[in-house]
Amino acid sequence: MRLFLLPISTRRTLIYCQRLNVTTTNEQTNLALRWIDQGSVKAASLWASWEKKESGWQKWLVNRGNAALRRIAYEEWGLKSIPALSTRRKAEELKEKGKKTVEVSFPQSLIPEETVTELLKKLGTERQGLHKRSLYWCFVGMPIAAPFGLIPIAYSHWKALSGSKHLEFLVDNKLVTPRPSKILDELYSTGKLSFDTPSVSTTEKSSADSNDLEEKMILHKSDGKRIAEALKLPELDMELDRAVWQVERALKAEKEKREEKKDLNEAQRKK
């Protein structure tokens, strides 16, 4: 597999996992996994083609589907893209330690190479508590609420929690190799992209240094399709579109809150 770090704003980054050639000792399992991966890619391509339509039932279905999927945090979707760490996979990855590692692609113009490992660690651990609590309350609520309504939610949290633990395992065992991507640097240097800070990182050190700087968007809605096409990952378009939409809404809410607080302070001073 290959990991991508894709800055969304000057303080937020999407992690995405691309599944490469999956090999197992069981031929039937290997065939099934290939079918699943190929089916996922084909479904993503079909969905992307429907998004391009101007009208019709396909466009209506895409709009309704995207609206529902947008409610799930983009961070959760990113972690869900990372496969769960099974006992077999853990043994295989430890066996390959020093020989084969997971490549991490990122735009070096925005993310300094020396901060990649720390950023991965944070992305892998910062939401584990949330997903554990959510899983717990899903199981508590199942006997009370409709079980079929909570099962998809519980599964989503389990997938994200499993992905976060796998990411943490890779970092702790030094099984990741940062690889600056010229393609990503070129993509981030063109279009309507902002460069308001020298680097993009969610690490404690960088956030402490940039607390006084206003967070701004780096990606915009139209950039997701361009990046997905350049990387030949059609499913990434939806992930980036969702992340951009959520972060834009969050920044707008934060700005309104700051302005409201400022107006309140000014009103109190005038009294």
N, C-alpha and C positions, 0 to 999 in steps of 0.2 A: 504494500500500500504506500501511498504518498500523501503527505500532509501539506495543506496550503494555508498560509496566514495572509488574510486579505483585510487590510485596514478599511473601515467603514467611515469613521470620523477620526479626529485627532486624538481620541482616547479609547476608541473601541475597535476591536478586531474580530473578524469572523474566522473560525477555524473550520476547515473542510477536509474530509478524507476521501481520496480517490482510491477505489479498490482496483488493484492491478491484477496480474495473473495469480489466481488462487489455486494452490496445490495442496492436496492431502494424500494420505497413504491409502485412502479408500477411493477407488475409482468411481463408484456410484455417487459418493458424497461430492467428489470433485466435479462430476458432471452436473449434479444438481445445483451446486454453487455457481457454476458457469452459466447455467440457464437463468438463475435468479439475477445475476449481474447483468446479463445480456437483456433480460426482460426489463430491468430497471432503467437501463440506458434507452431502450426502445420506447418505453412509456414516457420518459422525460422528453425525448425527441418529438413524440406525438403531441404531448401537452404543449410544447413550445410552438409547434406548427399551428395548433388551435388558437394559441394566443395571438398569432399574427392575423387571424381572420377578423374582418370588420364587423360581421354580424353572423347570425345563425345560432343553432342550438349548441354548437361546439364552443363558440365565444361565450354564450350565456353560462354554460357549464364551467368553463375556465374561470370566469369572473366570480361565480358563487364558490367554487372550490378554493380559489386563492384567498377570498375573503375569510373563509373558515380557517384555513391553514395559517393565516397571518396572526391569529390570536396566540399561537404557540411561539414563545420567545425564540429569536434567531439563535441565541446561544445554545438552546436546547436542541434545535435542529442540527447545529454544527457538531455537537457531541454525539448525536444519534448517528451521524455518518461514519463514526469510528466503530469498527466491529467489536463485539464483546470479547473479553479476554478469557478464553476457555483454558482448562488445564493443559490441553494439548498444545494450544497456541503459545501459552507461556513457556512451556518446555522447549518448543521449537525456536522461539525468539531468544531465549537464554543460550541455547545451543549455538546459535549463529552470532552471539555476542563477539564483537571484534572482527567479524567477517562480513556481516550484512546488517545494515541499519536502515531505519526508516528515513527517507529523504524528506526534508521540510523546505518547501519553496516559498519565497517571500520577496517583496520588493525592498532591496537594500537601501534605496533612496529614502525610505520611510521608516524601516525597522532596522536598526543597527544589528549586525550579526551577533555581537556579544550579548544582546538582550533576548535573543530568540529562546534559549533554554528556559530562562526565568519566566518569559511570557507564556510558554507552553505549560510550565508548572502551575502558573496561576489560573490559566484557562481550564486546566484539568482538575483543579481542586476547589475553586471558588464557589461552584454551584452544587457540590456533592451534598452538603447539608440540606439544601432546598429540595433536591430530588428525593433524598431519604425521607424527609418529613412528608412530602407529598405522597410518596408511596405508602407510608404508614396510614395517613388519613384516608387514602383510597380504600385500603383493606378494612379500616374501621367502618367506613361508610357503606361498604358493599352490602352488608345484611340489611341496612336501612333503606338505601336508595336502590334504584334499578341497577343490578350488577352489570348489565350489558352497556350501560352508559359510562361506568367507571373503568371498565376493563381497558378500553383504548387509552384512557388517560394514564392509568397505572403502567401500561406497557410502554408508553412514551417516556415516562419518567425512568422506568427501568432501563430502557435503551440508552438514555442520556447518562444515567449513573454508570452503566457498564462502560460506555465510551470514555467517560471521564477517568475511571479507574485504569483503563487500558492506557490512556495518555499519560497518567501519572506514573504507571509502571515503566513505560518507555523512557521517560525522563529520568526517573530514579536509577534506572539500570544503564543509563548512557547509551540508549539504543536509537537515538535520533541524530541525524547529521544535517545541520543547516546548510542549505544551498541557495545562495542569492540567485534570483531569476531575472535575466535580462528582459525576458518577455513581459514580466509583471512590471518591471521598471519602465519599460516603454509604454505599457498600457496606462500606468498611473501618471505618466508625464504628458499625456495627451488628453484632449477633451476638457470637460468642465470640472477639473479637479483642483482643489485648493491645497496649498502648502503653507500652512500657518505655523507649524512647529517643525523643528528639525527631525523629529522622530515620532513614531506612533507606537506606544507601548502601554500596557495596562499594569505594568509592574509598579510596586510601591515607590521605588526610587524615582521613576520618571513622573508619576502622578504627583508626588510631593513637590517636584520642581515646577510643575505646570498647573498648580492649583489656582493661580491667579490668572491664567490664560483661559479665555472663553473657548469652550469646545465647539468645533466647527466640522461640518461635513467634508469628507474627502471624495466619497463616491456619490453619484446621483442616479436617479432611476434609469436613465438610458445607458449607464456604464455597465450594468450587469450583463446585458446581452452581448456587448462587445468583448468583455473579458471571457465569458463562457465560450463564445465562438473561437476566440484566439487560442484558448486552452483545449478546445475540442471536448468540452464538458457541458453538454446541453442542460443537464440537471442543475448546474451551478447558477444559471440565470435566475431561476426561481428563488434559490437560497439568497443571492445577493439582493434581489428585488425586495424580498421580505425584510432582510436586515436593514436596507436603506430606509424603507417605509417606517419600520419600528423606531430606528434611531432618530429620524427626522421628527416623528411625533414626540419622542422623549425630549429632544432638544427644544422643541416648540413649547412643551409644557413647562420645562425648566425656565425658559425665558419669561413666560407669562407669570410664573411664580416669583421670579426676581423682580419683575416690574411691579407686581402687586405689593411685594414687600417694600420696595422703594417708595411707592405712592403712600403706603401706610406710614412709613417713617417720616416722610415729608409732612403728612397731615398732622402727626403727633408733634412735630417741631413747631408748627404754626399755632398750636394751641397755647 
